Amino acid sequence: MDSIKIFAPATVANVACGFDIFGFALEEPGDVLRITRSEGDGIVISNRVEGLQLPLDPESNTAGIAVAKMLQSMNTKAAISIDLIKKINPGSGIGSSAASAAAAVFGVNELFGRPYTTIQLVEFAMYGEIAASGSPHADNVAPSLIGGFVLVRGCDPLDVYSISVPDNLYCAVVHPQVTVNTAEARAMLKKEILLRDAVTQWGNAAGLVAGMYSANYELIANSLHDVVAEPARATLIPEFHKVKEAAMQAGALGCSISGSGPSMFALCKGMSTARKASEAMSNTFTKNNIANHAYTSSVNAGGARILN
């Protein structure tokens, strides 16, 4: 095999109470990469979406950085061509940089006969995330590769677990057309937090895991509260509190910031409620003259996959 086409899904990270440790994959949108291997040396990246500005230097593109680390690890040379069809807008807060890196390492692993495990692929993809945000975290790349709802217990060494997802759990995601820089959003966070806030956050994180495993929607709803990142980052998203209130009024279990924003997500019981929440959130942005894209999705259990 010398060419392969890969899809990797968008993701919601943090999931309110789980800063840098929780993430889950969406059914849509996602990035599509055509990856070709040939004789030679070097990585060439091309952008197939007109009007979308992307770094094409492999040393500054998350896909290129991750693949370079893979080739270095294999101690091999090859000419790798990566054609990007990005369906996830950069800076959207739903794992744009992660999806590109995840798809790239997944595809290259296939072209070389699968020398690496999925967890090792997550480690390679994390190098792209370091370049994008300035810190190593796997709460986007892990669910984009693995699928489902993921707990990243630690990154050094990497320790990742899949969390059971209730059958009737759905998500509404709305991406307002405003810009939030991931590195700047991380810099806004406090370096130290009060003990009472830490205890609250720990309790909510544990409660969310317990609620997911037991399909206890009331417990899930009670746990979807963030006292660490959301208070600092809410100011980056225009009309954040109005949009959150609209989601809750529509019946959402909880609503918060996806990743570092500006996208917002709402977890819901049932697709019909997710659609209502999506519409309510989108309409609130629109009424305040903020263009946006809205999605509804179940949790994508499959993660990255081959399209051909």
C-alpha positions as CSV (number, residue, x, y, z in Angstrom):
1,M,0.0,0.0,0.0
2,D,1.5,3.4,-1.0
3,S,-1.6,5.7,-0.6
4,I,-4.4,5.8,1.9
5,K,-7.3,8.1,2.8
6,I,-8.0,8.7,6.5
7,F,-10.8,10.4,8.5
8,A,-10.2,11.6,12.0
9,P,-13.1,13.2,14.0
10,A,-13.4,16.4,15.9
11,T,-13.4,16.1,19.6
12,V,-14.7,17.9,22.7
13,A,-12.0,18.1,25.4
14,N,-12.1,18.9,29.1
15,V,-15.9,18.1,29.2
16,A,-16.4,20.8,31.9
17,C,-14.9,19.2,35.0
18,G,-12.1,17.3,33.4
19,F,-9.5,19.8,32.4
20,D,-6.8,18.0,30.3
21,I,-8.1,14.6,31.3
22,F,-11.5,14.1,29.6
23,G,-12.4,14.1,25.9
24,F,-14.8,12.5,23.5
25,A,-15.1,12.1,19.7
26,L,-17.9,13.5,17.6
27,E,-19.4,11.9,14.5
28,E,-18.9,15.2,12.6
29,P,-17.1,17.3,11.6
30,G,-13.7,15.7,10.9
31,D,-10.5,16.0,8.9
32,V,-9.8,14.0,5.8
33,L,-6.2,13.3,4.8
34,R,-4.8,11.6,1.7
35,I,-1.4,10.3,2.6
36,T,1.1,8.9,0.1
37,R,4.4,7.1,0.7
38,S,7.1,7.0,-2.0
39,E,10.9,6.6,-2.3
40,G,12.9,9.5,-1.1
41,D,13.0,11.7,2.0
42,G,10.9,14.5,3.5
43,I,7.3,15.5,4.3
44,V,5.3,17.6,1.9
45,I,1.9,19.1,3.0
46,S,-0.7,20.5,0.8
47,N,-4.0,22.2,1.6
48,R,-7.1,21.2,-0.5
49,V,-9.5,23.7,1.0
50,E,-9.6,27.0,-0.9
51,G,-9.5,30.1,1.3
52,L,-8.4,28.2,4.4
53,Q,-5.0,29.4,5.7
54,L,-2.9,26.6,7.1
55,P,0.8,26.2,7.9
56,L,2.3,24.0,5.2
57,D,5.8,23.8,6.6
58,P,6.0,20.3,8.1
59,E,8.0,21.7,11.0
60,S,5.0,24.0,12.0
61,N,2.1,21.8,10.9
62,T,0.8,19.4,13.6
63,A,0.4,16.5,11.1
64,G,4.0,17.1,9.8
65,I,5.5,17.3,13.3
66,A,3.8,14.1,14.4
67,V,4.8,12.1,11.3
68,A,8.4,13.4,11.5
69,K,8.5,12.0,15.1
70,M,7.2,8.6,13.8
71,L,9.8,8.4,11.0
72,Q,12.5,9.3,13.4
73,S,11.4,6.6,15.8
74,M,11.4,4.0,13.0
75,N,14.8,5.2,12.0
76,T,13.7,5.2,8.4
77,K,13.5,7.6,5.4
78,A,10.5,8.0,3.1
79,A,8.9,10.7,1.1
80,I,5.5,11.4,2.7
81,S,2.9,13.5,1.0
82,I,-0.1,14.7,3.1
83,D,-3.1,16.3,1.3
84,L,-5.3,18.0,3.9
85,I,-9.0,18.4,3.4
86,K,-9.8,20.2,6.7
87,K,-13.5,20.1,7.8
88,I,-12.6,21.4,11.2
89,N,-11.8,25.1,11.3
90,P,-8.5,25.9,13.1
91,G,-9.0,27.6,16.4
92,S,-12.5,26.2,16.7
93,G,-12.0,24.5,20.1
94,I,-13.1,21.1,18.8
95,G,-9.7,19.5,18.1
96,S,-8.7,20.9,14.7
97,S,-4.9,20.5,15.3
98,A,-5.5,17.1,17.0
99,A,-7.5,15.6,14.2
100,S,-4.9,16.4,11.6
101,A,-2.1,14.9,13.8
102,A,-4.3,11.9,14.6
103,A,-5.2,11.2,11.0
104,A,-1.6,11.6,9.9
105,V,-0.1,9.1,12.4
106,F,-2.9,6.7,11.9
107,G,-2.4,6.7,8.1
108,V,1.4,6.5,8.2
109,N,1.2,3.6,10.6
110,E,-1.1,1.8,8.1
111,L,1.3,2.5,5.2
112,F,4.2,1.0,7.2
113,G,2.4,-2.2,8.2
114,R,1.1,-1.1,11.7
115,P,4.4,-1.1,13.6
116,Y,2.9,0.9,16.5
117,T,0.1,0.4,18.9
118,T,-2.8,3.0,19.2
119,I,-1.3,4.3,22.5
120,Q,2.0,4.9,20.8
121,L,0.2,6.7,18.0
122,V,-1.4,9.0,20.6
123,E,2.1,9.8,21.9
124,F,3.3,10.8,18.4
125,A,0.2,12.9,17.8
126,M,0.8,14.7,21.1
127,Y,4.0,16.2,19.6
128,G,1.7,18.2,17.3
129,E,-0.3,19.4,20.2
130,I,2.8,20.7,22.0
131,A,3.5,22.8,18.9
132,A,-0.1,24.0,18.8
133,S,-0.7,24.8,22.4
134,G,2.7,24.8,24.1
135,S,2.0,21.9,26.4
136,P,1.6,18.1,26.1
137,H,-2.0,17.0,26.5
138,A,-3.9,14.0,25.0
139,D,-7.6,14.9,25.7
140,N,-8.1,15.7,22.0
141,V,-5.7,13.3,20.1
142,A,-6.7,10.3,22.2
143,P,-10.4,10.3,21.5
144,S,-9.8,11.3,17.9
145,L,-7.6,8.2,17.4
146,I,-9.4,5.8,19.8
147,G,-13.0,7.1,19.6
148,G,-15.5,7.1,22.4
149,F,-15.2,8.9,25.7
150,V,-11.6,8.9,27.0
151,L,-9.9,9.5,30.4
152,V,-6.3,10.5,30.2
153,R,-5.1,9.6,33.7
154,G,-1.6,10.9,33.0
155,C,0.7,11.9,30.3
156,D,4.1,11.0,31.7
157,P,3.9,8.1,31.2
158,L,0.8,8.2,29.0
159,D,-2.1,6.3,30.6
160,V,-5.4,6.3,28.7
161,Y,-8.7,4.6,29.4
162,S,-12.0,4.3,27.6
163,I,-15.1,5.3,29.6
164,S,-18.5,3.6,29.0
165,V,-21.0,5.9,27.3
166,P,-24.8,5.6,27.9
167,D,-26.7,4.6,24.8
168,N,-28.9,7.7,24.8
169,L,-26.2,10.4,25.4
170,Y,-25.9,13.0,22.6
171,C,-24.1,16.2,22.2
172,A,-24.8,19.6,20.7
173,V,-21.8,21.7,19.6
174,V,-21.9,25.3,18.4
175,H,-18.9,27.1,17.0
176,P,-19.2,30.9,17.0
177,Q,-17.1,32.6,14.4
178,V,-14.7,34.3,16.8
179,T,-11.1,33.5,17.4
180,V,-9.6,32.0,20.5
181,N,-5.9,31.2,20.6
182,T,-5.3,27.9,22.4
183,A,-1.9,29.0,23.9
184,E,-3.3,32.3,25.1
185,A,-6.4,30.6,26.6
186,R,-4.1,28.2,28.5
187,A,-2.1,31.2,29.7
188,M,-5.2,32.7,31.3
189,L,-5.6,29.9,33.8
190,K,-4.5,30.3,37.3
191,K,-1.3,28.4,38.3
192,E,-2.8,27.7,41.7
193,I,-6.4,27.2,42.8
194,L,-8.1,27.1,46.2
195,L,-8.4,23.8,48.0
196,R,-12.2,24.0,48.0
197,D,-12.3,24.5,44.2
198,A,-9.9,21.5,43.8
199,V,-12.2,19.3,45.9
200,T,-15.3,20.5,44.0
201,Q,-13.6,19.7,40.7
202,W,-12.4,16.3,41.9
203,G,-15.9,15.4,43.0
204,N,-17.4,16.4,39.7
205,A,-14.8,14.5,37.7
206,A,-15.4,11.4,39.7
207,G,-19.2,11.9,39.6
208,L,-19.1,12.2,35.8
209,V,-17.2,8.9,35.4
210,A,-19.6,7.2,37.8
211,G,-22.6,8.7,36.0
212,M,-21.3,7.5,32.6
213,Y,-20.8,4.0,33.8
214,S,-24.2,3.7,35.5
215,A,-26.1,5.7,32.8
216,N,-27.3,7.9,35.7
217,Y,-28.2,11.1,33.8
218,E,-29.0,13.0,36.9
219,L,-25.5,12.4,38.2
220,I,-24.0,13.3,34.9
221,A,-26.0,16.6,35.0
222,N,-24.9,17.3,38.6
223,S,-21.2,16.7,37.6
224,L,-21.0,18.9,34.5
225,H,-19.7,21.9,36.3
226,D,-16.3,23.5,35.9
227,V,-14.8,25.8,38.6
228,V,-11.3,25.9,37.2
229,A,-11.1,26.7,33.5
230,E,-14.6,28.0,32.6
231,P,-14.6,31.0,34.9
232,A,-11.3,32.2,33.4
233,R,-12.2,31.5,29.8
234,A,-15.9,32.5,29.6
235,T,-14.9,36.1,28.9
236,L,-13.3,35.0,25.6
237,I,-16.7,33.9,24.2
238,P,-19.2,36.6,23.5
239,E,-22.6,36.0,25.1
240,F,-21.3,32.8,26.8
241,H,-23.7,32.9,29.8
242,K,-26.7,33.6,27.6
243,V,-25.8,30.7,25.3
244,K,-25.3,28.4,28.3
245,E,-28.6,29.4,29.7
246,A,-30.3,28.8,26.4
247,A,-28.9,25.2,26.3
248,M,-30.1,24.5,29.8
249,Q,-33.5,25.9,29.1
250,A,-33.7,23.5,26.1
251,G,-33.2,20.6,28.4
252,A,-29.4,20.0,28.3
253,L,-27.8,18.1,31.1
254,G,-24.9,20.6,31.1
255,C,-23.2,23.1,28.9
256,S,-19.6,24.4,28.9
257,I,-16.6,25.3,26.8
258,S,-15.2,22.8,24.3
259,G,-11.5,22.7,24.8
260,S,-10.2,26.2,25.0
261,G,-13.1,27.5,23.0
262,P,-14.8,29.3,21.3
263,S,-17.0,26.3,20.6
264,M,-19.5,25.4,23.3
265,F,-21.0,22.0,23.9
266,A,-24.0,20.6,25.7
267,L,-24.5,17.0,26.7
268,C,-28.1,15.9,26.4
269,K,-30.3,12.9,27.0
270,G,-31.7,11.9,23.6
271,M,-31.1,13.3,20.1
272,S,-34.3,15.4,20.1
273,T,-33.1,17.3,23.1
274,A,-29.6,17.7,21.6
275,R,-31.2,19.2,18.5
276,K,-33.3,21.6,20.6
277,A,-30.2,22.6,22.6
278,S,-28.2,23.1,19.4
279,E,-30.9,25.3,17.9
280,A,-31.2,27.3,21.1
281,M,-27.5,27.9,21.4
282,S,-27.1,28.8,17.7
283,N,-30.1,31.1,17.8
284,T,-28.7,33.0,20.8
285,F,-25.4,33.6,19.0
286,T,-27.3,34.7,15.9
287,K,-29.6,37.1,17.7
288,N,-26.4,38.8,19.0
289,N,-24.9,39.1,15.5
290,I,-22.4,36.2,15.9
291,A,-22.2,33.9,13.0
292,N,-21.9,30.2,14.0
293,H,-21.9,26.6,12.9
294,A,-24.0,24.0,14.8
295,Y,-23.7,20.2,15.1
296,T,-25.5,17.4,16.8
297,S,-23.8,14.1,17.3
298,S,-23.7,10.9,19.3
299,V,-20.3,10.0,20.8
300,N,-18.3,8.5,17.9
301,A,-17.1,5.1,19.1
302,G,-14.8,4.4,16.2
303,G,-12.3,7.3,16.1
304,A,-9.9,7.5,13.2
305,R,-10.7,5.2,10.3
306,I,-9.7,4.3,6.7
307,L,-12.0,5.8,4.0
308,N,-10.8,3.7,1.1
